[in-house]
Amino acid sequence: MTMNASKRSGDGMDAEFFNFRHKGDYRLCLPVEVVKRAGLSNKLQPLSVQNITGDVEVYETKTELNDGRLHYVIDGWQKFMSDNELEFGHMLHFTYVTSQKKIVLNDVTSM
């Protein structure tokens, strides 16, 4: 699994939009910045996910323990991958929109 945030937390960061990318996989581990902005560490709550054509679905979030580390993930991610004909290994480019608590899929590139 590969996940890269385009910006680091801190000064000079856009308060509304956070761009990140993730290699297509069986789950979507949310970047720390998204967890923070969505308030997931205080209370697990649903997030909206918008596909590349603009359709929006709401997914529950959950935690998983992996190698002793807590990860926040989208529950039902495999369904999103399948419904949108995304393949394992595709590079998925997202923007998290803070005010809407929404993850937007902007682009998909083949690896």
N, CA, C and O atoms as CSV, one atom per row, in Angstrom:
chain,resi,resn,atom,element,x,y,z
A,1,MET,N,N,0.843,-1.176,0.000
A,1,MET,CA,C,0.000,0.000,0.000
A,1,MET,C,C,0.885,1.234,0.000
A,1,MET,O,O,1.866,1.311,0.740
A,2,THR,N,N,0.532,2.188,-0.828
A,2,THR,CA,C,1.258,3.445,-0.900
A,2,THR,C,C,0.299,4.581,-0.663
A,2,THR,O,O,-0.784,4.634,-1.246
A,3,MET,N,N,0.707,5.491,0.201
A,3,MET,CA,C,-0.122,6.673,0.450
A,3,MET,C,C,0.816,7.860,0.589
A,3,MET,O,O,1.773,7.820,1.364
A,4,ASN,N,N,0.542,8.902,-0.155
A,4,ASN,CA,C,1.361,10.099,-0.096
A,4,ASN,C,C,0.473,11.315,0.040
A,4,ASN,O,O,-0.451,11.505,-0.751
A,5,ALA,N,N,0.738,12.126,1.017
A,5,ALA,CA,C,0.017,13.391,1.171
A,5,ALA,C,C,0.800,14.451,0.434
A,5,ALA,O,O,2.030,14.457,0.466
A,6,SER,N,N,0.093,15.351,-0.232
A,6,SER,CA,C,0.777,16.376,-1.014
A,6,SER,C,C,1.245,17.536,-0.153
A,6,SER,O,O,2.085,18.330,-0.578
A,7,LYS,N,N,0.708,17.637,1.052
A,7,LYS,CA,C,1.119,18.701,1.963
A,7,LYS,C,C,1.231,18.111,3.354
A,7,LYS,O,O,0.573,17.121,3.674
A,8,ARG,N,N,2.055,18.713,4.169
A,8,ARG,CA,C,2.173,18.287,5.558
A,8,ARG,C,C,1.352,19.221,6.438
A,8,ARG,O,O,1.092,20.369,6.076
A,9,SER,N,N,0.951,18.717,7.590
A,9,SER,CA,C,0.210,19.559,8.532
A,9,SER,C,C,1.063,20.743,8.951
A,9,SER,O,O,2.291,20.670,9.005
A,10,GLY,N,N,0.376,21.830,9.245
A,10,GLY,CA,C,1.108,22.974,9.769
A,10,GLY,C,C,0.727,24.262,9.089
A,10,GLY,O,O,-0.274,24.337,8.377
A,11,ASP,N,N,1.539,25.277,9.316
A,11,ASP,CA,C,1.282,26.604,8.783
A,11,ASP,C,C,1.304,26.599,7.257
A,11,ASP,O,O,2.027,25.818,6.638
A,12,GLY,N,N,0.505,27.475,6.664
A,12,GLY,CA,C,0.497,27.616,5.220
A,12,GLY,C,C,-0.351,26.580,4.515
A,12,GLY,O,O,-0.403,26.554,3.285
A,13,MET,N,N,-1.010,25.734,5.266
A,13,MET,CA,C,-1.825,24.688,4.671
A,13,MET,C,C,-3.235,25.204,4.422
A,13,MET,O,O,-3.785,25.930,5.250
A,14,ASP,N,N,-3.818,24.840,3.304
A,14,ASP,CA,C,-5.185,25.235,2.974
A,14,ASP,C,C,-6.140,24.602,3.986
A,14,ASP,O,O,-6.128,23.386,4.176
A,15,ALA,N,N,-6.958,25.417,4.630
A,15,ALA,CA,C,-7.865,24.923,5.671
A,15,ALA,C,C,-9.058,24.166,5.089
A,15,ALA,O,O,-9.689,23.381,5.797
A,16,GLU,N,N,-9.376,24.386,3.822
A,16,GLU,CA,C,-10.561,23.777,3.224
A,16,GLU,C,C,-10.256,22.505,2.435
A,16,GLU,O,O,-11.038,21.555,2.466
A,17,PHE,N,N,-9.128,22.480,1.730
A,17,PHE,CA,C,-8.819,21.361,0.840
A,17,PHE,C,C,-7.500,20.697,1.208
A,17,PHE,O,O,-6.517,21.367,1.524
A,18,PHE,N,N,-7.497,19.369,1.161
A,18,PHE,CA,C,-6.278,18.601,1.414
A,18,PHE,C,C,-6.178,17.528,0.334
A,18,PHE,O,O,-7.052,16.668,0.220
A,19,ASN,N,N,-5.113,17.584,-0.455
A,19,ASN,CA,C,-4.902,16.629,-1.541
A,19,ASN,C,C,-4.032,15.477,-1.073
A,19,ASN,O,O,-3.043,15.667,-0.364
A,20,PHE,N,N,-4.422,14.274,-1.486
A,20,PHE,CA,C,-3.601,13.104,-1.202
A,20,PHE,C,C,-3.828,12.070,-2.288
A,20,PHE,O,O,-4.792,12.149,-3.049
A,21,ARG,N,N,-2.931,11.101,-2.349
A,21,ARG,CA,C,-3.086,10.020,-3.309
A,21,ARG,C,C,-2.872,8.697,-2.611
A,21,ARG,O,O,-2.225,8.617,-1.567
A,22,HIS,N,N,-3.427,7.669,-3.208
A,22,HIS,CA,C,-3.370,6.341,-2.596
A,22,HIS,C,C,-3.385,5.310,-3.709
A,22,HIS,O,O,-4.157,5.424,-4.661
A,23,LYS,N,N,-2.553,4.329,-3.593
A,23,LYS,CA,C,-2.539,3.244,-4.563
A,23,LYS,C,C,-3.765,2.372,-4.334
A,23,LYS,O,O,-4.057,1.999,-3.198
A,24,GLY,N,N,-4.496,2.041,-5.420
A,24,GLY,CA,C,-5.684,1.202,-5.320
A,24,GLY,C,C,-5.388,-0.082,-4.565
A,24,GLY,O,O,-4.459,-0.812,-4.909
A,25,ASP,N,N,-6.172,-0.352,-3.547
A,25,ASP,CA,C,-5.921,-1.473,-2.648
A,25,ASP,C,C,-7.263,-1.938,-2.090
A,25,ASP,O,O,-8.306,-1.359,-2.395
A,26,TYR,N,N,-7.228,-2.976,-1.280
A,26,TYR,CA,C,-8.465,-3.519,-0.706
A,26,TYR,C,C,-9.062,-2.607,0.355
A,26,TYR,O,O,-10.203,-2.810,0.769
A,27,ARG,N,N,-8.312,-1.609,0.800
A,27,ARG,CA,C,-8.829,-0.659,1.790
A,27,ARG,C,C,-8.231,0.717,1.519
A,27,ARG,O,O,-7.200,0.844,0.859
A,28,LEU,N,N,-8.892,1.731,2.035
A,28,LEU,CA,C,-8.369,3.090,1.963
A,28,LEU,C,C,-8.054,3.527,3.378
A,28,LEU,O,O,-8.954,3.828,4.162
A,29,CYS,N,N,-6.766,3.560,3.700
A,29,CYS,CA,C,-6.312,4.106,4.988
A,29,CYS,C,C,-6.279,5.622,4.842
A,29,CYS,O,O,-5.655,6.159,3.927
A,30,LEU,N,N,-6.950,6.289,5.741
A,30,LEU,CA,C,-7.032,7.741,5.658
A,30,LEU,C,C,-5.775,8.397,6.205
A,30,LEU,O,O,-5.265,7.986,7.247
A,31,PRO,N,N,-5.268,9.420,5.507
A,31,PRO,CA,C,-4.109,10.149,6.016
A,31,PRO,C,C,-4.437,10.813,7.357
A,31,PRO,O,O,-5.593,11.138,7.629
A,32,VAL,N,N,-3.435,11.006,8.173
A,32,VAL,CA,C,-3.588,11.626,9.485
A,32,VAL,C,C,-4.296,12.973,9.367
A,32,VAL,O,O,-5.132,13.303,10.209
A,33,GLU,N,N,-3.980,13.745,8.351
A,33,GLU,CA,C,-4.586,15.065,8.186
A,33,GLU,C,C,-6.096,14.947,7.960
A,33,GLU,O,O,-6.852,15.775,8.468
A,34,VAL,N,N,-6.548,13.945,7.218
A,34,VAL,CA,C,-7.984,13.740,7.007
A,34,VAL,C,C,-8.646,13.308,8.316
A,34,VAL,O,O,-9.727,13.790,8.656
A,35,VAL,N,N,-8.005,12.408,9.042
A,35,VAL,CA,C,-8.525,11.959,10.343
A,35,VAL,C,C,-8.714,13.155,11.261
A,35,VAL,O,O,-9.736,13.284,11.935
A,36,LYS,N,N,-7.710,14.029,11.277
A,36,LYS,CA,C,-7.760,15.220,12.131
A,36,LYS,C,C,-8.882,16.163,11.705
A,36,LYS,O,O,-9.678,16.600,12.536
A,37,ARG,N,N,-8.947,16.476,10.412
A,37,ARG,CA,C,-9.954,17.420,9.916
A,37,ARG,C,C,-11.371,16.887,10.088
A,37,ARG,O,O,-12.293,17.664,10.334
A,38,ALA,N,N,-11.560,15.577,9.965
A,38,ALA,CA,C,-12.890,14.979,10.088
A,38,ALA,C,C,-13.271,14.706,11.538
A,38,ALA,O,O,-14.416,14.363,11.828
A,39,GLY,N,N,-12.310,14.859,12.447
A,39,GLY,CA,C,-12.576,14.616,13.862
A,39,GLY,C,C,-12.771,13.144,14.193
A,39,GLY,O,O,-13.431,12.810,15.177
A,40,LEU,N,N,-12.203,12.265,13.380
A,40,LEU,CA,C,-12.419,10.829,13.574
A,40,LEU,C,C,-11.755,10.283,14.827
A,40,LEU,O,O,-12.219,9.287,15.382
A,41,SER,N,N,-10.690,10.908,15.280
A,41,SER,CA,C,-10.029,10.401,16.491
A,41,SER,C,C,-10.882,10.665,17.730
A,41,SER,O,O,-10.707,10.004,18.753
A,42,ASN,N,N,-11.807,11.630,17.645
A,42,ASN,CA,C,-12.731,11.902,18.749
A,42,ASN,C,C,-13.977,11.033,18.665
A,42,ASN,O,O,-14.484,10.558,19.681
A,43,LYS,N,N,-14.468,10.828,17.438
A,43,LYS,CA,C,-15.690,10.054,17.242
A,43,LYS,C,C,-15.741,9.545,15.803
A,43,LYS,O,O,-15.687,10.335,14.861
A,44,LEU,N,N,-15.846,8.219,15.632
A,44,LEU,CA,C,-15.998,7.669,14.290
A,44,LEU,C,C,-17.326,8.139,13.722
A,44,LEU,O,O,-18.346,8.118,14.411
A,45,GLN,N,N,-17.312,8.560,12.467
A,45,GLN,CA,C,-18.521,9.051,11.817
A,45,GLN,C,C,-18.420,8.797,10.322
A,45,GLN,O,O,-17.323,8.609,9.797
A,46,PRO,N,N,-19.548,8.791,9.638
A,46,PRO,CA,C,-19.539,8.552,8.200
A,46,PRO,C,C,-18.856,9.694,7.442
A,46,PRO,O,O,-18.849,10.844,7.882
A,47,LEU,N,N,-18.285,9.335,6.291
A,47,LEU,CA,C,-17.721,10.326,5.379
A,47,LEU,C,C,-18.343,10.109,4.004
A,47,LEU,O,O,-18.615,8.975,3.609
A,48,SER,N,N,-18.564,11.187,3.290
A,48,SER,CA,C,-19.030,11.108,1.910
A,48,SER,C,C,-17.828,10.877,1.008
A,48,SER,O,O,-16.752,11.434,1.226
A,49,VAL,N,N,-18.033,10.040,-0.017
A,49,VAL,CA,C,-16.991,9.795,-1.010
A,49,VAL,C,C,-17.611,10.034,-2.384
A,49,VAL,O,O,-18.616,9.424,-2.746
A,50,GLN,N,N,-16.990,10.932,-3.135
A,50,GLN,CA,C,-17.476,11.279,-4.471
A,50,GLN,C,C,-16.596,10.625,-5.512
A,50,GLN,O,O,-15.373,10.756,-5.471
A,51,ASN,N,N,-17.222,9.910,-6.457
A,51,ASN,CA,C,-16.428,9.278,-7.504
A,51,ASN,C,C,-16.092,10.294,-8.595
A,51,ASN,O,O,-16.478,11.460,-8.517
A,52,ILE,N,N,-15.379,9.837,-9.595
A,52,ILE,CA,C,-14.867,10.737,-10.627
A,52,ILE,C,C,-15.973,11.345,-11.495
A,52,ILE,O,O,-15.765,12.378,-12.132
A,53,THR,N,N,-17.156,10.701,-11.522
A,53,THR,CA,C,-18.268,11.241,-12.304
A,53,THR,C,C,-19.187,12.139,-11.478
A,53,THR,O,O,-20.166,12.672,-12.001
A,54,GLY,N,N,-18.878,12.308,-10.190
A,54,GLY,CA,C,-19.642,13.212,-9.335
A,54,GLY,C,C,-20.681,12.553,-8.449
A,54,GLY,O,O,-21.330,13.232,-7.654
A,55,ASP,N,N,-20.855,11.236,-8.569
A,55,ASP,CA,C,-21.799,10.526,-7.700
A,55,ASP,C,C,-21.214,10.421,-6.291
A,55,ASP,O,O,-20.022,10.167,-6.119
A,56,VAL,N,N,-22.070,10.621,-5.290
A,56,VAL,CA,C,-21.612,10.615,-3.895
A,56,VAL,C,C,-22.313,9.497,-3.130
A,56,VAL,O,O,-23.527,9.320,-3.232
A,57,GLU,N,N,-21.528,8.747,-2.362
A,57,GLU,CA,C,-22.063,7.745,-1.444
A,57,GLU,C,C,-21.468,8.010,-0.072
A,57,GLU,O,O,-20.369,8.553,0.049
A,58,VAL,N,N,-22.201,7.624,0.954
A,58,VAL,CA,C,-21.740,7.803,2.326
A,58,VAL,C,C,-21.256,6.455,2.841
A,58,VAL,O,O,-21.945,5.442,2.720
A,59,TYR,N,N,-20.062,6.461,3.415
A,59,TYR,CA,C,-19.442,5.256,3.959
A,59,TYR,C,C,-19.124,5.455,5.434
A,59,TYR,O,O,-18.738,6.543,5.862
A,60,GLU,N,N,-19.290,4.403,6.187
A,60,GLU,CA,C,-18.881,4.420,7.585
A,60,GLU,C,C,-17.361,4.381,7.656
A,60,GLU,O,O,-16.701,3.908,6.731
A,61,THR,N,N,-16.818,4.875,8.744
A,61,THR,CA,C,-15.385,4.760,9.007
A,61,THR,C,C,-15.194,3.772,10.143
A,61,THR,O,O,-16.082,3.579,10.974
A,62,LYS,N,N,-14.040,3.157,10.167
A,62,LYS,CA,C,-13.725,2.221,11.240
A,62,LYS,C,C,-12.229,2.266,11.499
A,62,LYS,O,O,-11.461,2.835,10.723
A,63,THR,N,N,-11.836,1.658,12.599
A,63,THR,CA,C,-10.416,1.576,12.918
A,63,THR,C,C,-9.952,0.140,12.733
A,63,THR,O,O,-10.716,-0.807,12.920
A,64,GLU,N,N,-8.685,-0.002,12.362
A,64,GLU,CA,C,-8.038,-1.298,12.246
A,64,GLU,C,C,-6.665,-1.196,12.885
A,64,GLU,O,O,-5.989,-0.172,12.785
A,65,LEU,N,N,-6.271,-2.258,13.533
A,65,LEU,CA,C,-4.940,-2.326,14.123
A,65,LEU,C,C,-4.054,-3.125,13.182
A,65,LEU,O,O,-4.366,-4.272,12.861
A,66,ASN,N,N,-2.953,-2.532,12.737
A,66,ASN,CA,C,-2.043,-3.182,11.808
A,66,ASN,C,C,-0.612,-2.919,12.268
A,66,ASN,O,O,-0.188,-1.767,12.362
A,67,ASP,N,N,0.118,-3.973,12.549
A,67,ASP,CA,C,1.496,-3.850,13.042
A,67,ASP,C,C,1.580,-2.954,14.275
A,67,ASP,O,O,2.533,-2.193,14.442
A,68,GLY,N,N,0.569,-3.057,15.132
A,68,GLY,CA,C,0.561,-2.290,16.371
A,68,GLY,C,C,0.174,-0.829,16.206
A,68,GLY,O,O,0.221,-0.062,17.168
A,69,ARG,N,N,-0.208,-0.438,14.999
A,69,ARG,CA,C,-0.593,0.953,14.741
A,69,ARG,C,C,-2.070,1.029,14.394
A,69,ARG,O,O,-2.595,0.168,13.687
A,70,LEU,N,N,-2.734,2.056,14.892
A,70,LEU,CA,C,-4.144,2.273,14.623
A,70,LEU,C,C,-4.307,3.014,13.295
A,70,LEU,O,O,-3.687,4.054,13.070
A,71,HIS,N,N,-5.150,2.461,12.422
A,71,HIS,CA,C,-5.441,3.075,11.131
A,71,HIS,C,C,-6.932,3.358,11.048
A,71,HIS,O,O,-7.750,2.584,11.544
A,72,TYR,N,N,-7.273,4.464,10.422
A,72,TYR,CA,C,-8.662,4.816,10.164
A,72,TYR,C,C,-8.929,4.507,8.692
A,72,TYR,O,O,-8.188,4.943,7.811
A,73,VAL,N,N,-9.998,3.750,8.437
A,73,VAL,CA,C,-10.277,3.294,7.082
A,73,VAL,C,C,-11.747,3.514,6.737
A,73,VAL,O,O,-12.592,3.694,7.614
A,74,ILE,N,N,-12.027,3.493,5.430
A,74,ILE,CA,C,-13.395,3.569,4.917
A,74,ILE,C,C,-13.955,2.152,4.877
A,74,ILE,O,O,-13.384,1.277,4.225
A,75,ASP,N,N,-15.061,1.920,5.566
A,75,ASP,CA,C,-15.714,0.617,5.555
A,75,ASP,C,C,-16.494,0.474,4.245
A,75,ASP,O,O,-17.302,1.341,3.914
A,76,GLY,N,N,-16.264,-0.595,3.508
A,76,GLY,CA,C,-16.924,-0.789,2.227
A,76,GLY,C,C,-16.089,-0.324,1.045
A,76,GLY,O,O,-16.612,-0.156,-0.057
A,77,TRP,N,N,-14.801,-0.114,1.263
A,77,TRP,CA,C,-13.937,0.405,0.207
A,77,TRP,C,C,-13.886,-0.518,-1.005
A,77,TRP,O,O,-13.822,-0.037,-2.136
A,78,GLN,N,N,-13.914,-1.834,-0.796
A,78,GLN,CA,C,-13.873,-2.767,-1.925
A,78,GLN,C,C,-15.079,-2.561,-2.842
A,78,GLN,O,O,-14.962,-2.699,-4.059
A,79,LYS,N,N,-16.231,-2.234,-2.267
A,79,LYS,CA,C,-17.428,-1.941,-3.059
A,79,LYS,C,C,-17.189,-0.698,-3.915
A,79,LYS,O,O,-17.530,-0.684,-5.097
A,80,PHE,N,N,-16.606,0.337,-3.325
A,80,PHE,CA,C,-16.305,1.561,-4.081
A,80,PHE,C,C,-15.380,1.241,-5.246
A,80,PHE,O,O,-15.609,1.699,-6.365
A,81,MET,N,N,-14.339,0.460,-4.990
A,81,MET,CA,C,-13.386,0.078,-6.042
A,81,MET,C,C,-14.117,-0.660,-7.165
A,81,MET,O,O,-13.925,-0.350,-8.341
A,82,SER,N,N,-14.943,-1.623,-6.807
A,82,SER,CA,C,-15.665,-2.430,-7.790
A,82,SER,C,C,-16.691,-1.599,-8.560
A,82,SER,O,O,-16.746,-1.660,-9.788
A,83,ASP,N,N,-17.500,-0.825,-7.840
A,83,ASP,CA,C,-18.538,-0.008,-8.482
A,83,ASP,C,C,-17.975,0.978,-9.492
A,83,ASP,O,O,-18.637,1.323,-10.471
A,84,ASN,N,N,-16.753,1.429,-9.252
A,84,ASN,CA,C,-16.134,2.443,-10.106
A,84,ASN,C,C,-15.073,1.870,-11.041
A,84,ASN,O,O,-14.296,2.606,-11.650
A,85,GLU,N,N,-15.056,0.545,-11.140
A,85,GLU,CA,C,-14.140,-0.163,-12.041
A,85,GLU,C,C,-12.687,0.252,-11.832
A,85,GLU,O,O,-11.924,0.398,-12.787
A,86,LEU,N,N,-12.320,0.436,-10.569
A,86,LEU,CA,C,-10.939,0.756,-10.208
A,86,LEU,C,C,-10.204,-0.546,-9.968
A,86,LEU,O,O,-10.774,-1.510,-9.457
A,87,GLU,N,N,-8.944,-0.569,-10.336
A,87,GLU,CA,C,-8.154,-1.784,-10.197
A,87,GLU,C,C,-7.068,-1.611,-9.145
A,87,GLU,O,O,-6.577,-0.510,-8.898
A,88,PHE,N,N,-6.714,-2.726,-8.541
A,88,PHE,CA,C,-5.607,-2.724,-7.609
A,88,PHE,C,C,-4.370,-2.252,-8.367
A,88,PHE,O,O,-4.069,-2.748,-9.453
A,89,GLY,N,N,-3.667,-1.303,-7.794
A,89,GLY,CA,C,-2.472,-0.756,-8.418
A,89,GLY,C,C,-2.689,0.579,-9.101
A,89,GLY,O,O,-1.722,1.307,-9.329
A,90,HIS,N,N,-3.939,0.932,-9.439
A,90,HIS,CA,C,-4.193,2.272,-9.971
A,90,HIS,C,C,-3.786,3.299,-8.918
A,90,HIS,O,O,-3.930,3.050,-7.722
A,91,MET,N,N,-3.282,4.442,-9.353
A,91,MET,CA,C,-2.995,5.530,-8.431
A,91,MET,C,C,-4.221,6.431,-8.403
A,91,MET,O,O,-4.629,6.982,-9.426
A,92,LEU,N,N,-4.801,6.571,-7.210
A,92,LEU,CA,C,-6.026,7.346,-7.026
A,92,LEU,C,C,-5.671,8.689,-6.398
A,92,LEU,O,O,-4.984,8.744,-5.379
A,93,HIS,N,N,-6.138,9.759,-7.007
A,93,HIS,CA,C,-5.838,11.115,-6.543
A,93,HIS,C,C,-7.106,11.714,-5.940
A,93,HIS,O,O,-8.145,11.784,-6.596
A,94,PHE,N,N,-7.006,12.143,-4.688
A,94,PHE,CA,C,-8.159,12.618,-3.928
A,94,PHE,C,C,-7.952,14.039,-3.409
A,94,PHE,O,O,-6.827,14.521,-3.280
A,95,THR,N,N,-9.073,14.689,-3.116
A,95,THR,CA,C,-9.093,15.922,-2.338
A,95,THR,C,C,-10.085,15.714,-1.207
A,95,THR,O,O,-11.214,15.282,-1.440
A,96,TYR,N,N,-9.672,16.017,0.016
A,96,TYR,CA,C,-10.605,16.017,1.136
A,96,TYR,C,C,-11.123,17.440,1.291
A,96,TYR,O,O,-10.337,18.379,1.422
A,97,VAL,N,N,-12.453,17.606,1.276
A,97,VAL,CA,C,-13.095,18.913,1.420
A,97,VAL,C,C,-13.594,19.014,2.860
A,97,VAL,O,O,-14.578,18.375,3.234
A,98,THR,N,N,-12.912,19.813,3.652
A,98,THR,CA,C,-13.147,19.878,5.088
A,98,THR,C,C,-14.582,20.267,5.443
A,98,THR,O,O,-15.208,19.600,6.267
A,99,SER,N,N,-15.111,21.323,4.846
A,99,SER,CA,C,-16.441,21.816,5.226
A,99,SER,C,C,-17.559,20.819,4.902
A,99,SER,O,O,-18.623,20.857,5.519
A,100,GLN,N,N,-17.319,19.937,3.942
A,100,GLN,CA,C,-18.334,18.958,3.543
A,100,GLN,C,C,-18.063,17.555,4.078
A,100,GLN,O,O,-18.863,16.639,3.884
A,101,LYS,N,N,-16.921,17.400,4.757
A,101,LYS,CA,C,-16.495,16.072,5.218
A,101,LYS,C,C,-16.631,15.063,4.078
A,101,LYS,O,O,-17.264,14.015,4.206
A,102,LYS,N,N,-16.006,15.431,2.957
A,102,LYS,CA,C,-16.146,14.637,1.742
A,102,LYS,C,C,-14.787,14.389,1.108
A,102,LYS,O,O,-13.947,15.285,1.019
A,103,ILE,N,N,-14.592,13.138,0.667
A,103,ILE,CA,C,-13.411,12.750,-0.094
A,103,ILE,C,C,-13.819,12.715,-1.555
A,103,ILE,O,O,-14.782,12.037,-1.913
A,104,VAL,N,N,-13.092,13.445,-2.412
A,104,VAL,CA,C,-13.420,13.535,-3.826
A,104,VAL,C,C,-12.314,12.851,-4.630
A,104,VAL,O,O,-11.141,13.209,-4.519
A,105,LEU,N,N,-12.700,11.864,-5.440
A,105,LEU,CA,C,-11.760,11.220,-6.349
A,105,LEU,C,C,-11.630,12.114,-7.575
A,105,LEU,O,O,-12.597,12.301,-8.313
A,106,ASN,N,N,-10.428,12.670,-7.797
A,106,ASN,CA,C,-10.195,13.615,-8.884
A,106,ASN,C,C,-9.630,12.984,-10.138
A,106,ASN,O,O,-9.947,13.406,-11.251
A,107,ASP,N,N,-8.793,11.974,-9.963
A,107,ASP,CA,C,-8.082,11.412,-11.103
A,107,ASP,C,C,-7.642,9.997,-10.771
A,107,ASP,O,O,-7.442,9.651,-9.607
A,108,VAL,N,N,-7.495,9.183,-11.810
A,108,VAL,CA,C,-7.006,7.818,-11.683
A,108,VAL,C,C,-5.934,7.638,-12.743
A,108,VAL,O,O,-6.166,7.922,-13.919
A,109,THR,N,N,-4.758,7.168,-12.334
A,109,THR,CA,C,-3.699,6.884,-13.303
A,109,THR,C,C,-3.260,5.436,-13.143
A,109,THR,O,O,-3.260,4.882,-12.043
A,110,SER,N,N,-2.887,4.840,-14.267
A,110,SER,CA,C,-2.400,3.460,-14.258
A,110,SER,C,C,-0.958,3.433,-13.799
A,110,SER,O,O,-0.200,4.381,-14.003
A,111,MET,N,N,-0.608,2.353,-13.190
A,111,MET,CA,C,0.779,2.192,-12.723
A,111,MET,C,C,1.524,1.294,-13.682
A,111,MET,O,O,2.707,1.023,-13.481
